[in-house]
Amino acid sequence: MRKRFTTELTLGQTLIKDIKIDPKSKNALDHLVVALKELYCNPEYNEKIFSIIEKYLSKADRNNGRPGMNLWTIFVLAQVRLCLNYSYCMLHNSANNHLLLRQLLGIDFVFNEEPYVFEYQNIYDNVSKLSDEMLKEINDVIVEFGHKEVFKKKESTALHLKTDSFVLESNVHFPTDYNLLWDCMRKSIDTVEKFIIKYPYLRFGWRKIKSWRFDIKNSMREVGKISKSSGKNKEKRLHDATKLYLKKIKLLLEKINKEKENFPLSDTVDVAIIIELERYISLAIKHIDLVERRILKGETIPQAEKMMSIFETYTEWVAKGKSRPPVELGKMVSITSDQYDLILYHIIMDKEQDRDIVIKIADKMLSKYKKIDSHSFDKGHWSAENRDLLALEIPRVILPKLGKLNAKEKELESSKIFKRLKNKHSAVESNINELEHRGLDRCPDRGYHHFKAYVALGVCAYNLKKIGKKILENQLKELLSVKAA
């Protein structure tokens, strides 16, 4: 069972409401702590946040089982990780040694006892439980808190929205068909070794398994070395090296297919390993075909047949027309922010272009926020259909045309209001830049489920930092006004 927060107070412990932060602080952690403190001390939003977390994390009977890490600790550590762009190792160190963070967690001091120490695995297992759906709901609460309690947005105040996209890279190496083939083979060897470790008698038929790994890896490196170089008879040398590489792989696949019939299936773990092995074998066969067609037969492989990774299979090859970097490997993420620089909505694009998601974003925004005065985009979002549909619901649509303008369009885009709002659109680039500094430049987590959660967590941490910064600015103004009086 999980508790929301450990309510037992001890002698010398600092209450969360009594945590002091210097209003002049420029530190990101201080901004985050201030925002989390205000959320925790506000009964209305405290209840909303904990209700959402409980809905997703407390599926088991709360009256049974041993206590796990409390919900407040999980939420705080997750936000700290993305706000400061920490690895789990750095988060583990801070959770055990950073006084301000431990005060926020409610474990800064326990009289006459050893200080509480977090285990690395405990932090990893709990923080990684937060899901994309949960964090999107939490972000809505954070934005509502920011609008009403911090920026003091009135109900009658209309929103001015800005939408743009960026690429969040996944944790993959640069893909080529021959090194992806090597990935398939090394993982096939790894799965065979799992059986050998569990059932030592199988070692008799696999005494040369290390030699197989060594030879195939060297052959792959030779193919890569030749393909990147130049010189006399490069094509012939590349063909010969590729044939040798494929020959060794086919021999190993033949051996694995022959021997796997003898692998025992005594429990579900064995079945899972066999399924994993079959997957890597099928991917290896696919990439053997790609290598043969591209290098030996000189074919051009269609983009639809290529894979960017055999592990992070959701990864896309994204070319946004930039000079540096010309290509990024990951997923495009679109964000929509308002005039307070809070991110109201984000969406991960699945093989979509900017223009494909405009109506989807507008529908979401119009369903959540009734008063939207303007919504700006860049030229990548342009289509006549998008412009006409948006204009039905939003008074000012800033959607520059991609291509030559007619007289009416030229007049529209030359107007003062259009130019003013178009110039303000660049603020979303600043929002994206800060998001990337918060950790949304490259996702270190594995799997698409964790990729989506990582994006949502980054958006939440960004919004909390913005809110905390505004709270400190308000406190500093009050302090200066008191001194002036």
URLINMO-V600695 format. One record per backbone hydrogen bond with DSSP energy under -0.5 kcal/mol. NH is the residue of the N-H (numbers start at 0). CO is the residue of the C=O. Records with the same first field share a line. If there is no record, write none. Layout:
BEGIN
NH->CO, CO
END
This chain:
BEGIN
6->4
8->6
12->9
14->12
17->14
18->15
24->21
30->26
31->27
32->28
33->29
34->30
35->31
36->32
37->33
38->34
39->35
40->36
41->37, 38
42->40
45->41
46->42
47->43
48->44
49->45
50->46
51->47
52->48
53->49
54->50
55->51
56->52
57->53
58->56
63->60
67->0
70->2
71->3
73->69
74->70
75->71
76->72
77->73
78->74
79->75
80->76
81->77
82->78
83->79
84->437
85->80
90->86
91->87
92->88
93->89
94->90
95->91
96->92
97->93
98->96
101->97
102->98
103->99
104->100
105->101, 102
106->101
112->109
122->118
123->119
124->120
125->121
126->122
127->123
128->125
129->126
134->130
135->131
136->132
137->133
138->134
139->135
140->136
141->137
142->138
143->139
144->140
145->141
146->142
147->143
148->144
149->144, 145
150->145
152->146
156->153
158->370
160->158, 373
161->336
162->375
163->334
165->332
167->165, 330
168->166, 440
169->328
171->169
179->175
180->176
181->177
182->178
183->179
184->180
185->181
186->182
187->183
188->184
189->185
190->186
191->187
192->188
193->189
194->190
195->191
196->192
197->193
198->194
201->198
202->199
203->200
204->201
205->202
206->203
208->205
211->207
212->208
213->209
214->210
215->211
216->212
217->213
218->214
219->215
220->216
221->217
222->218
223->219
224->220
225->221
226->222
227->223
228->224, 225
233->230
236->232
237->233
238->234
239->235
240->236
241->237
242->238
243->239
244->240
245->241
246->242
247->243
248->244
249->245
250->246
251->247
252->248
253->249
254->250
255->251
256->252
257->253
258->254
259->255
260->257
261->258
262->259
270->266
271->267
272->268
273->269
274->270
275->271
276->272
277->273
278->274
279->275
280->276
281->277
282->278
283->279
284->280
285->281
286->282
287->283
288->284
289->285
290->286
291->287
292->288
293->289
294->290
295->290, 291
296->291
298->292
300->298
304->301
305->301, 302
312->310
314->311
315->329
317->315, 327
318->316
319->317
325->322
327->317
329->315, 327
330->167
331->348
332->165
333->346
334->163
335->344
336->161
337->341
340->337
343->335, 341
344->335
346->333
348->331, 346
350->348
354->379
355->352
356->352, 353
360->356
361->357
362->358
363->359
364->360
365->361
366->362
367->363
368->364
371->369
372->158
373->158
374->395
375->160
376->397
380->377
381->378
386->382
387->383
388->384
389->385
390->386
391->387, 388
392->389
393->389
394->371
395->372
396->394
397->374, 395
398->396
399->376
402->400
409->405
410->406
411->407
412->408
413->409
414->411
418->414
419->415
420->416
421->417
422->418
423->419
424->420
425->422
426->423
427->424
428->425
429->425
430->426
431->427
432->428
433->429
434->430
435->431
436->432
437->433
438->435
439->434
440->438
441->438
442->168
443->441
450->446
451->447
452->448
453->449
454->450
455->451
456->452
457->453
458->454
459->455
460->456
461->457
462->458
463->459
464->460
465->461
466->462
467->463
468->464
469->465
470->466
471->467
472->468
473->469
474->470
475->471
476->472
477->473
478->474
479->475
480->476
481->477
482->478
483->479
484->480
END
